[in-house]
Amino acid sequence: MWDGNTNDGWRSARGPQFPEKGWEIKEGVLTVLEGGGGEASNGGDIITREKFSQFELKLEFRITEGANSGIKYFVDPELNKGEGSSIGLEFQILDDERHPDAKLGVQGNRTLGSLYDLIPAENLSVPGTAKVFRGIGEWNQARIVVKGNHIQHWLNGFKVVEYERNTPMFRALVAYSKYKIWPGFGSSPEGHILLQDHGNRVSYRSIKIREF
């Protein structure tokens, strides 16, 4: 999905070209650079040129202290033309200990691995134990599996979120979230994949996708 050396296959969420600033590609690592913590206010989000519907996405990420970012899917860059990030379902990337967003939302649904603002991440593979996070400055693995409306988030080999799109429960969650203002949020049959610029330094590598 990413060749590790160029920006081929990716573009700005706000235009046809890759951002001229705010992102760095070096030695097989794709990094969104520090930009003062603003949402999509430096280089801005980047999205895949292709759209995807059923897939398994795997990548590694590395965060700095207090960092915020996200991996979004089923993204429609036409939905939000104003300030802020493009709209889509989000695997949250966050320093839970130091970023204030971890304390917002409902019951931890803005923490690392969560379906942002909708479903909190917890260790579903080994119930009763904590999420596995390898630490600040270490490489962690995110995995998103989409088969029809059935979606899973995995963090470092452990399932942390599982849900069904386009169900009454899903729509109820959306209605109680910040996404309630976007008609049909999360229901598109296909969309772009996005890496978020939230103004903090976060690195990604080994970005791979397998379509079903």
Backbone as JSON, one array per atom type, in Angstrom:
{
  "sequence": "MWDGNTNDGWRSARGPQFPEKGWEIKEGVLTVLEGGGGEASNGGDIITREKFSQFELKLEFRITEGANSGIKYFVDPELNKGEGSSIGLEFQILDDERHPDAKLGVQGNRTLGSLYDLIPAENLSVPGTAKVFRGIGEWNQARIVVKGNHIQHWLNGFKVVEYERNTPMFRALVAYSKYKIWPGFGSSPEGHILLQDHGNRVSYRSIKIREF",
  "N": [[0.82, -1.2, 0.0], [2.04, 1.15, 0.64], [5.11, 2.18, -0.66], [7.35, 2.73, 0.82], [9.27, 4.56, 0.09], [8.46, 6.66, -1.61], [5.8, 9.05, -2.32], [3.87, 7.82, -3.78], [0.6, 6.79, -4.61], [-0.7, 8.15, -2.65], [-2.31, 11.16, -1.53], [-3.05, 14.6, -0.71], [-5.79, 15.14, 1.53], [-7.22, 17.3, 0.87], [-6.69, 18.04, -1.71], [-5.31, 17.33, -5.05], [-2.6, 16.66, -4.98], [0.3, 15.44, -3.16], [0.96, 16.66, 0.16], [2.98, 19.63, 0.39], [4.38, 20.29, 2.62], [4.9, 19.34, 6.07], [4.89, 16.56, 6.14], [7.12, 13.77, 6.18], [9.27, 11.6, 4.45], [11.43, 9.06, 5.07], [13.95, 6.71, 5.09], [12.22, 4.44, 4.93], [10.15, 5.18, 6.57], [7.21, 6.94, 7.24], [6.34, 10.06, 8.26], [4.3, 12.24, 10.1], [4.79, 15.55, 10.81], [5.64, 17.61, 13.7], [3.3, 20.09, 14.49], [2.26, 21.91, 16.25], [-0.06, 20.93, 17.41], [-2.47, 21.4, 16.14], [-5.46, 20.47, 14.34], [-5.2, 19.01, 11.28], [-3.85, 21.26, 10.34], [-1.31, 21.82, 9.55], [0.58, 20.15, 7.52], [-1.63, 18.75, 6.8], [-4.18, 16.15, 6.44], [-3.49, 12.96, 4.86], [-4.59, 10.88, 2.17], [-5.4, 7.71, 0.63], [-5.14, 7.26, -2.89], [-6.73, 5.4, -4.08], [-9.93, 3.79, -3.48], [-11.39, 1.69, -0.95], [-13.18, -1.28, 0.03], [-13.69, -3.94, 1.22], [-11.33, -5.3, 3.32], [-8.08, -6.02, 4.75], [-6.08, -4.17, 6.72], [-2.83, -3.48, 7.67], [-0.39, -1.97, 9.71], [2.48, -0.3, 11.14], [2.95, 1.89, 13.91], [4.4, 4.75, 15.54], [4.5, 6.72, 18.34], [5.02, 10.0, 19.77], [5.54, 11.7, 22.94], [2.48, 12.72, 24.32], [1.12, 12.69, 21.91], [-1.24, 12.77, 19.16], [-3.08, 11.19, 16.64], [-4.49, 9.43, 13.85], [-5.98, 6.62, 12.16], [-8.01, 6.54, 9.53], [-10.91, 5.19, 7.86], [-13.12, 4.3, 5.14], [-13.38, 6.91, 4.23], [-14.7, 9.98, 3.1], [-13.6, 12.58, 1.4], [-15.03, 14.74, 0.54], [-16.95, 15.4, 2.36], [-16.29, 17.13, 4.55], [-15.47, 20.3, 4.09], [-14.6, 22.39, 5.51], [-12.68, 23.65, 8.31], [-10.4, 21.45, 10.06], [-10.24, 17.81, 10.32], [-10.7, 15.33, 7.7], [-13.66, 13.29, 7.19], [-14.42, 10.15, 8.58], [-14.57, 6.69, 9.65], [-12.62, 5.91, 12.51], [-9.6, 4.55, 13.69], [-8.24, 5.17, 16.59], [-5.22, 6.88, 17.32], [-3.19, 7.54, 19.96], [-1.57, 9.08, 22.78], [-2.5, 7.89, 25.58], [-1.95, 8.49, 28.25], [-1.06, 11.11, 28.39], [-2.37, 12.85, 26.62], [-5.14, 15.04, 26.51], [-7.5, 14.24, 25.22], [-8.0, 11.61, 25.77], [-9.46, 11.55, 28.08], [-11.86, 12.58, 27.42], [-15.01, 12.31, 25.56], [-16.96, 9.27, 25.81], [-16.79, 6.9, 28.28], [-14.12, 6.2, 27.68], [-13.94, 6.15, 24.88], [-12.28, 7.54, 23.2], [-9.72, 6.74, 23.33], [-6.53, 5.08, 22.69], [-6.67, 2.87, 19.96], [-9.41, 2.71, 19.95], [-12.68, 2.85, 18.31], [-13.06, 5.81, 17.24], [-14.73, 8.07, 19.32], [-16.94, 6.5, 19.42], [-16.81, 3.62, 20.09], [-15.16, 2.24, 22.83], [-11.79, 1.02, 23.11], [-10.84, -2.18, 24.26], [-9.3, -5.06, 25.72], [-10.27, -7.62, 23.98], [-9.45, -10.1, 23.26], [-8.2, -11.25, 25.44], [-10.09, -11.12, 27.86], [-10.57, -8.9, 30.62], [-7.99, -8.13, 30.96], [-5.49, -5.58, 30.38], [-5.19, -3.33, 27.52], [-2.59, -3.91, 25.13], [0.13, -2.0, 24.91], [3.1, -0.94, 23.57], [4.62, 1.24, 24.23], [5.76, 4.72, 24.38], [7.64, 5.96, 21.68], [8.23, 3.45, 20.77], [7.68, 0.88, 18.3], [4.41, 0.03, 17.4], [1.71, -2.15, 16.46], [-1.04, -1.71, 14.32], [-4.12, -3.04, 13.23], [-6.73, -3.38, 10.97], [-9.7, -4.91, 10.14], [-12.04, -5.46, 7.68], [-14.96, -6.88, 6.72], [-17.58, -6.94, 4.8], [-20.13, -5.52, 6.65], [-18.98, -6.09, 9.03], [-16.53, -5.31, 11.36], [-13.26, -5.13, 12.72], [-10.89, -3.97, 15.12], [-7.47, -4.31, 15.8], [-4.8, -4.35, 18.11], [-1.46, -4.59, 18.43], [-1.61, -7.38, 18.05], [-3.82, -8.16, 19.54], [-7.32, -8.3, 19.73], [-9.3, -5.4, 19.94], [-11.57, -3.92, 19.38], [-14.8, -4.61, 18.1], [-17.41, -4.62, 15.8], [-20.59, -4.02, 14.1], [-21.4, -2.37, 11.21], [-24.04, -0.18, 10.0], [-26.31, -0.96, 11.46], [-29.07, -0.89, 13.84], [-27.92, -0.43, 16.43], [-25.37, 0.6, 15.8], [-26.13, 2.97, 14.46], [-27.34, 4.27, 16.58], [-25.16, 4.76, 18.24], [-23.74, 6.55, 16.64], [-25.55, 8.66, 16.58], [-25.25, 9.67, 19.1], [-22.82, 10.78, 19.13], [-20.05, 12.94, 18.06], [-20.3, 12.81, 15.38], [-22.88, 12.95, 14.53], [-23.84, 15.02, 13.02], [-23.27, 14.49, 10.43], [-24.87, 13.24, 7.76], [-25.64, 9.81, 7.25], [-23.21, 8.89, 8.2], [-20.37, 6.79, 8.19], [-21.5, 4.75, 6.68], [-20.96, 4.3, 4.02], [-20.32, 2.27, 1.11], [-17.72, 2.09, 0.19], [-14.48, 3.67, 0.47], [-11.82, 6.1, 1.0], [-8.61, 5.51, 2.62], [-7.1, 7.04, 5.39], [-4.42, 8.9, 6.85], [-3.87, 10.75, 9.69], [-3.14, 14.18, 10.25], [-2.64, 15.61, 13.16], [-1.23, 17.59, 14.25], [0.89, 16.64, 15.76], [3.97, 14.82, 16.17], [4.08, 11.8, 14.63], [4.85, 8.56, 13.52], [4.73, 6.26, 10.76], [4.97, 2.98, 9.31], [5.63, 0.11, 7.18], [3.14, -0.26, 5.8], [0.46, -2.03, 4.77], [-1.99, -3.62, 2.71], [-4.64, -5.9, 2.22], [-7.03, -6.98, 0.02], [-10.36, -8.3, 0.09]],
  "CA": [[0.0, 0.0, 0.0], [3.03, 2.23, 0.58], [6.37, 1.55, -1.08], [8.41, 3.03, 1.77], [10.26, 5.51, -0.44], [7.86, 7.78, -2.32], [4.4, 9.32, -1.94], [2.99, 7.19, -4.76], [-0.62, 6.19, -4.09], [-1.24, 9.0, -1.59], [-2.47, 12.57, -1.85], [-3.69, 15.39, 0.33], [-7.25, 14.99, 1.61], [-7.8, 18.55, 0.39], [-6.26, 18.37, -3.06], [-4.84, 16.2, -5.85], [-1.19, 16.4, -4.8], [0.79, 15.17, -1.8], [1.3, 17.93, 0.81], [4.33, 20.13, 0.19], [5.03, 20.39, 3.91], [4.21, 18.68, 7.17], [5.11, 15.11, 6.11], [8.49, 13.41, 5.85], [9.53, 10.22, 4.07], [12.86, 8.84, 5.27], [14.39, 5.36, 5.49], [11.09, 3.54, 5.08], [9.23, 5.67, 7.58], [6.36, 8.07, 6.85], [6.13, 10.79, 9.51], [3.63, 13.54, 10.16], [5.69, 16.36, 11.64], [5.06, 18.44, 14.74], [2.71, 21.31, 13.95], [1.61, 22.69, 17.29], [-1.26, 20.3, 17.93], [-3.68, 21.74, 15.39], [-6.02, 19.39, 13.53], [-5.08, 19.21, 9.82], [-3.52, 22.67, 10.13], [0.06, 21.96, 9.07], [0.57, 19.54, 6.19], [-2.97, 18.23, 6.55], [-4.33, 14.71, 6.31], [-3.25, 12.34, 3.55], [-5.49, 9.76, 1.87], [-5.06, 6.87, -0.52], [-5.8, 7.63, -4.14], [-7.75, 4.38, -4.3], [-10.95, 3.54, -2.46], [-11.42, 0.3, -0.53], [-14.46, -1.68, 0.62], [-13.44, -5.06, 2.13], [-9.88, -5.33, 3.35], [-7.3, -6.12, 5.98], [-5.03, -3.16, 6.72], [-1.86, -3.63, 8.77], [0.71, -1.02, 9.68], [3.1, -0.03, 12.43], [2.99, 3.31, 14.23], [5.25, 5.13, 16.67], [4.06, 8.04, 18.79], [5.82, 10.78, 20.7], [4.8, 12.04, 24.14], [1.34, 13.6, 24.16], [0.73, 12.75, 20.51], [-2.57, 12.41, 18.67], [-3.22, 10.98, 15.2], [-5.54, 8.45, 13.63], [-6.11, 5.92, 10.89], [-9.43, 6.58, 9.19], [-11.3, 4.37, 6.73], [-14.39, 4.75, 4.55], [-13.31, 8.37, 4.25], [-15.19, 10.78, 1.98], [-13.0, 13.9, 1.59], [-15.96, 15.79, 0.15], [-17.9, 15.68, 3.44], [-15.9, 18.29, 5.34], [-14.66, 21.26, 3.35], [-14.18, 23.42, 6.44], [-11.48, 23.37, 9.08], [-10.36, 20.16, 10.72], [-9.91, 16.59, 9.6], [-11.71, 14.69, 6.86], [-14.6, 12.49, 7.97], [-14.44, 8.72, 8.36], [-14.4, 5.86, 10.84], [-11.23, 6.14, 12.92], [-8.8, 3.82, 14.66], [-7.56, 6.26, 17.28], [-3.81, 6.79, 17.71], [-3.14, 8.53, 21.03], [-0.89, 8.86, 24.05], [-3.6, 7.91, 26.55], [-1.52, 9.01, 29.54], [-0.7, 12.53, 28.38], [-3.22, 13.7, 25.78], [-6.43, 15.24, 27.18], [-8.62, 13.61, 24.52], [-8.27, 10.3, 26.37], [-10.41, 11.71, 29.17], [-13.1, 13.1, 26.86], [-15.85, 11.27, 24.99], [-17.78, 8.47, 26.72], [-16.22, 5.63, 28.75], [-12.85, 5.89, 27.05], [-14.04, 5.88, 23.45], [-11.31, 8.33, 22.43], [-8.39, 6.25, 23.68], [-5.79, 4.32, 21.69], [-7.3, 1.66, 19.42], [-10.87, 2.82, 19.94], [-13.4, 3.43, 17.19], [-13.07, 7.13, 17.86], [-15.96, 8.71, 19.78], [-18.07, 5.56, 19.28], [-16.63, 2.38, 20.87], [-13.86, 2.21, 23.49], [-10.95, -0.16, 22.95], [-10.52, -3.01, 25.41], [-8.7, -6.32, 25.29], [-11.31, -8.62, 23.75], [-8.79, -11.4, 23.1], [-7.98, -11.76, 26.8], [-10.95, -10.26, 28.68], [-10.14, -8.63, 31.98], [-6.61, -7.63, 30.97], [-5.34, -4.27, 29.74], [-4.67, -3.26, 26.16], [-1.13, -4.05, 25.04], [0.79, -0.87, 24.27], [4.53, -1.16, 23.77], [5.22, 2.43, 24.81], [6.17, 5.89, 23.6], [8.91, 5.78, 20.97], [8.34, 2.07, 20.29], [6.77, 0.55, 17.2], [3.21, -0.73, 17.73], [1.0, -2.57, 15.24], [-2.49, -1.55, 14.18], [-4.7, -3.89, 12.18], [-8.16, -3.15, 10.78], [-10.27, -5.94, 9.26], [-13.4, -5.11, 7.25], [-15.63, -7.87, 5.88], [-18.95, -6.46, 4.76], [-20.36, -4.56, 7.72], [-18.3, -6.55, 10.24], [-15.24, -4.63, 11.45], [-12.45, -5.37, 13.91], [-9.62, -3.28, 15.36], [-6.49, -5.1, 16.55], [-3.65, -3.59, 18.59], [-0.36, -5.47, 18.83], [-2.01, -8.78, 18.02], [-4.99, -8.41, 20.39], [-8.53, -7.62, 19.26], [-9.72, -4.4, 20.92], [-12.89, -3.41, 19.0], [-15.52, -5.42, 17.11], [-18.75, -4.05, 15.65], [-21.29, -4.15, 12.83], [-21.94, -1.13, 10.65], [-25.38, -0.18, 9.4], [-27.28, -1.63, 12.33], [-29.66, 0.09, 14.77], [-26.97, -0.1, 17.48], [-24.36, 1.49, 15.23], [-26.73, 4.28, 14.21], [-27.56, 4.9, 17.89], [-23.86, 5.27, 18.68], [-23.44, 7.74, 15.83], [-26.47, 9.73, 16.99], [-24.81, 10.17, 20.4], [-21.42, 11.17, 18.95], [-19.77, 14.18, 17.33], [-20.57, 12.57, 13.96], [-24.32, 12.98, 14.28], [-24.16, 16.09, 12.07], [-22.94, 14.04, 9.07], [-25.85, 12.23, 7.35], [-25.12, 8.55, 6.73], [-21.83, 8.69, 8.61], [-19.87, 5.43, 8.35], [-22.32, 3.76, 5.98], [-20.58, 4.18, 2.61], [-19.81, 0.94, 0.74], [-16.29, 2.15, -0.05], [-13.92, 4.97, 0.78], [-10.37, 6.2, 1.1], [-7.96, 5.33, 3.91], [-6.49, 8.32, 5.74], [-3.53, 9.08, 7.98], [-4.27, 12.06, 10.18], [-2.25, 15.2, 10.79], [-3.27, 16.29, 14.29], [-0.27, 18.54, 14.78], [1.9, 16.0, 16.6], [4.86, 13.93, 15.42], [3.72, 10.38, 14.66], [5.46, 7.89, 12.37], [4.11, 5.04, 10.26], [5.79, 2.19, 8.4], [5.1, -1.23, 6.82], [1.71, -0.09, 5.54], [0.08, -3.08, 3.83], [-3.42, -3.89, 2.65], [-5.09, -7.07, 1.46], [-8.46, -6.85, -0.27], [-11.12, -9.54, 0.04]],
  "C": [[0.86, 1.26, 0.0], [4.38, 1.6, 0.31], [7.55, 1.87, -0.17], [9.4, 4.09, 1.33], [9.67, 6.76, -1.08], [6.45, 8.03, -1.78], [3.41, 8.74, -2.94], [1.78, 6.56, -4.07], [-1.3, 7.02, -3.02], [-1.35, 10.44, -2.08], [-3.04, 13.3, -0.64], [-5.19, 15.12, 0.34], [-7.95, 16.22, 1.05], [-7.39, 18.92, -1.03], [-5.64, 17.18, -3.76], [-3.39, 15.81, -5.63], [-0.86, 16.04, -3.36], [1.18, 16.49, -1.15], [2.76, 18.33, 0.6], [5.09, 20.28, 1.49], [4.29, 19.52, 4.92], [4.35, 17.17, 7.22], [6.53, 14.84, 5.65], [8.56, 11.92, 5.51], [11.03, 9.98, 4.16], [13.12, 7.43, 5.78], [13.21, 4.44, 5.8], [10.07, 3.94, 6.12], [8.52, 6.92, 7.07], [5.94, 8.79, 8.13], [5.34, 12.06, 9.29], [4.39, 14.36, 11.2], [4.92, 17.19, 12.67], [4.54, 19.75, 14.13], [1.93, 22.1, 14.98], [0.3, 22.15, 17.79], [-2.54, 20.63, 17.21], [-4.15, 20.58, 14.53], [-5.99, 19.75, 12.05], [-4.69, 20.64, 9.47], [-2.09, 22.9, 9.66], [0.14, 21.39, 7.65], [-0.82, 19.06, 5.8], [-2.99, 16.72, 6.41], [-3.91, 14.23, 4.93], [-4.17, 11.14, 3.4], [-4.94, 8.95, 0.71], [-5.76, 7.39, -1.77], [-6.92, 6.64, -4.47], [-8.78, 4.38, -3.18], [-10.98, 2.04, -2.16], [-12.75, -0.01, 0.14], [-14.29, -2.82, 1.62], [-11.94, -5.33, 2.12], [-9.35, -5.66, 4.74], [-6.14, -5.14, 5.84], [-4.12, -3.39, 7.93], [-0.77, -2.57, 8.6], [1.31, -0.92, 11.08], [3.14, 1.48, 12.65], [3.86, 3.54, 15.46], [4.87, 6.55, 17.07], [5.08, 8.68, 19.72], [4.95, 11.15, 21.9], [3.68, 13.04, 23.83], [0.75, 13.64, 22.77], [-0.68, 12.25, 20.24], [-2.49, 12.26, 17.16], [-4.35, 9.98, 15.02], [-5.43, 7.81, 12.26], [-7.6, 5.87, 10.58], [-9.69, 5.72, 7.95], [-12.74, 4.68, 6.35], [-14.49, 6.27, 4.59], [-13.86, 8.96, 2.96], [-14.64, 12.19, 2.16], [-13.91, 15.05, 1.18], [-16.89, 16.2, 1.3], [-17.55, 16.96, 4.21], [-14.97, 19.18, 4.54], [-14.17, 22.39, 4.24], [-12.9, 23.04, 7.16], [-11.56, 21.98, 9.7], [-10.13, 19.01, 9.77], [-11.05, 16.12, 8.7], [-12.47, 13.65, 7.66], [-14.53, 11.02, 7.57], [-14.37, 7.99, 9.68], [-12.92, 5.86, 11.22], [-10.74, 5.15, 13.97], [-7.94, 4.88, 15.34], [-6.12, 5.92, 17.6], [-3.57, 7.9, 18.73], [-2.2, 8.1, 22.16], [-1.94, 9.01, 25.14], [-3.22, 8.59, 27.86], [-1.39, 10.53, 29.55], [-1.6, 13.41, 27.53], [-4.6, 13.82, 26.39], [-7.61, 14.56, 26.5], [-8.98, 12.26, 25.12], [-9.32, 10.38, 27.47], [-11.77, 12.22, 28.69], [-13.91, 11.97, 26.23], [-16.62, 10.54, 26.08], [-17.06, 7.15, 27.03], [-14.96, 5.22, 27.98], [-12.89, 5.66, 25.55], [-13.21, 6.81, 22.57], [-9.88, 7.9, 22.73], [-7.8, 5.42, 22.54], [-6.52, 3.05, 21.27], [-8.8, 1.72, 19.3], [-11.4, 3.17, 18.55], [-13.78, 4.82, 17.68], [-14.47, 7.7, 18.08], [-17.18, 7.79, 19.69], [-17.93, 4.34, 20.19], [-15.24, 2.37, 21.5], [-13.11, 0.91, 23.23], [-10.76, -0.86, 24.28], [-9.98, -4.34, 24.9], [-9.78, -7.39, 25.2], [-10.72, -10.02, 23.59], [-8.55, -12.06, 24.45], [-8.78, -10.87, 27.75], [-10.43, -10.1, 30.11], [-8.71, -8.15, 32.09], [-6.55, -6.33, 30.17], [-4.95, -4.41, 28.27], [-3.15, -3.38, 26.19], [-0.58, -2.89, 24.23], [2.26, -0.95, 24.6], [5.28, 0.08, 24.26], [5.55, 3.53, 23.82], [7.52, 5.62, 22.95], [9.15, 4.38, 20.47], [7.36, 1.86, 19.14], [5.64, -0.35, 17.7], [2.5, -1.08, 16.43], [-0.5, -2.32, 15.35], [-2.96, -2.43, 13.03], [-6.2, -3.63, 12.15], [-8.66, -4.17, 9.77], [-11.71, -5.57, 8.96], [-13.91, -6.18, 6.3], [-17.12, -7.54, 5.88], [-19.13, -5.37, 5.81], [-19.65, -4.93, 9.02], [-16.87, -6.01, 10.28], [-14.56, -4.94, 12.78], [-11.25, -4.43, 13.93], [-8.73, -4.21, 16.19], [-5.32, -4.2, 16.91], [-2.61, -4.57, 19.11], [-0.79, -6.93, 18.99], [-3.22, -9.14, 18.86], [-6.18, -7.62, 19.85], [-9.03, -6.66, 20.33], [-11.09, -3.77, 20.61], [-13.49, -4.37, 17.98], [-16.95, -4.88, 17.02], [-19.3, -4.31, 14.25], [-21.78, -2.77, 12.39], [-23.39, -1.32, 10.22], [-26.39, -1.03, 10.16], [-27.92, -0.57, 13.23], [-28.71, 0.51, 15.89], [-25.9, 0.87, 16.99], [-24.92, 2.88, 15.02], [-27.01, 5.02, 15.52], [-26.25, 5.48, 18.43], [-23.49, 6.55, 17.94], [-24.29, 8.92, 16.3], [-26.05, 10.38, 18.31], [-23.38, 10.71, 20.32], [-21.29, 12.5, 18.23], [-20.1, 14.05, 15.84], [-22.04, 12.67, 13.59], [-24.71, 14.04, 13.24], [-23.91, 15.67, 10.62], [-23.92, 12.95, 8.66], [-25.19, 10.97, 6.78], [-23.69, 8.26, 7.13], [-21.49, 7.2, 8.77], [-20.59, 4.37, 7.56], [-21.94, 3.54, 4.52], [-20.03, 2.8, 2.3], [-18.31, 0.91, 0.47], [-15.79, 3.55, 0.31], [-12.41, 4.92, 0.84], [-9.89, 5.82, 2.5], [-7.1, 6.57, 4.16], [-5.53, 8.17, 6.91], [-3.65, 10.54, 8.41], [-3.09, 12.92, 10.66], [-3.02, 15.9, 11.92], [-2.26, 17.19, 15.0], [0.8, 17.97, 15.68], [2.73, 15.03, 15.75], [4.49, 12.48, 15.68], [4.26, 9.74, 13.4], [4.72, 6.6, 12.04], [5.08, 4.31, 9.34], [5.08, 0.85, 8.13], [3.59, -1.19, 6.61], [1.3, -1.05, 4.43], [-1.43, -3.3, 3.86], [-3.67, -5.12, 1.79], [-6.59, -6.95, 1.27], [-9.11, -8.22, -0.35], [-12.04, -9.54, -1.18]]
}
